[in-house]
Amino acid sequence: MAPKKPRPVPLNITPTGEGQPSTNADAASEANLEALQKKLGELDLDEQQRKRLEAFLTQKAQVGELKDDDFKPICELGAGNGGVVHKVRHKPSRLVMARKLIHLEIKPAIRNQIIRELQVLHECNSPYIVGFYGAFYSDGEISICMEHMDGGSLDQVLKEARRIPEEILGKVSIAVLRGLAYLREKHQIMHRDVKPSNILVNSRGEIKLCDFGVSGQLIDSMANSFVGTRSYMSPERLQGTHYSVQSDVWSMGLSLVELAIGRYPIPPPDAKELEAIFGRPVLDGAGTEGHSTSSRPRPPGRPISGHGMDSRPAMAIFELLDYIVNEPPPKLPHGVFTSDFQDFVTKCLIKNPADRADLKMLMGHTFIKRAEVDEPGQANSLPLAPPHLRYCCHKAFSSFKPKRATADHTDNDFLVMCGLDMFIKMNEFMKLNCYSYMCLCRYTVDAKSETF
């Protein structure tokens, strides 16, 4: 039997409290800095990633104990998995955070166990994982306080962008794979809930995973809240058999198809819908003009999920889960995407987990290697905008009012149209990323408000 990997040493950054003698505080701070540098040295980080992680952890050290009264709400960011996420300001530190509130009617012993289990998040320090400030219980709700990602989640981006280009999905794939590999290799845990709403982006071009299942007790306590999540589960999970990180690979593949075509891909789109999505006749993944590979016809009135070109009701959840288990997996349509991307997704969506590609195999795939070469040294982030695009944004500031994107806009138009208000608000438009417009386009921000 192979020896188990040693558990990582917790990286404890002691908050500097007022009651600490200055000499002790200085010594503790210096010791923590040395521990931090040693810990980060074990990770494969470039200089920019290392500096950003150090900056986050240094800020985190100033936060101290989290309490309900210390937060000022700014706006609601979203809801899901039984919780609501708010953008908040932590008044003592002035840091902006994302605070997830989960209402649970549970016994104190279970509540305390959940809080204990969540503490492992303090040890998850990676450029591909959303930063964690802490968790606490107050007034019947568990609060999980995280790094605020100002670009939102990819499902929110998709609602405005309609589709996400393949070049960007290459960067997304790199970040997700490296995030999953980090969780597995450093912490021996699986994510268990990979989907577009759990892939977050920010205006620095970073892409990070959130909401992974470190607390078994929390998962059990919220079991009834995960109905939507099941639509991204692998066939082996839905069948109740043994599953591994290969299940996360399936979920990533399904998410990539959704982001590429603009809607949840089960059941697959027909010829009419593919033409509406791409503006021309398109061959489906089987090489036929828009005909599903499924032996079962799409039931009348049950076309797709609630997103996309069709407004009819989504499939019933049990019908959908049966489809995932018993029908062929989705594929990318031909003639729209590169063969590398198609092959990458196909290897992720093999129904038998023993035949499905693993993380190492996928990291060596041509699709990933090409995405890494596109931007040397920035493999996990979205590349910088060309100067003429940034100048275009600058010149348009005084007169342009954003509006919703359509499929007819060029990338240049799209960047200007979707990003302007956020650029103004941040006053850092020259530093933002070309592909970050996919993260920014969901905002139409009133420059006088504090809702951004």
Summary of the structure (lengths in Angstrom):
residues: 452
radius of gyration: 22.4
end to end distance: 52.8
largest distance: 73.6
contacts: 1396
relative contact order: 0.10
helix: 44%
strand: 12%
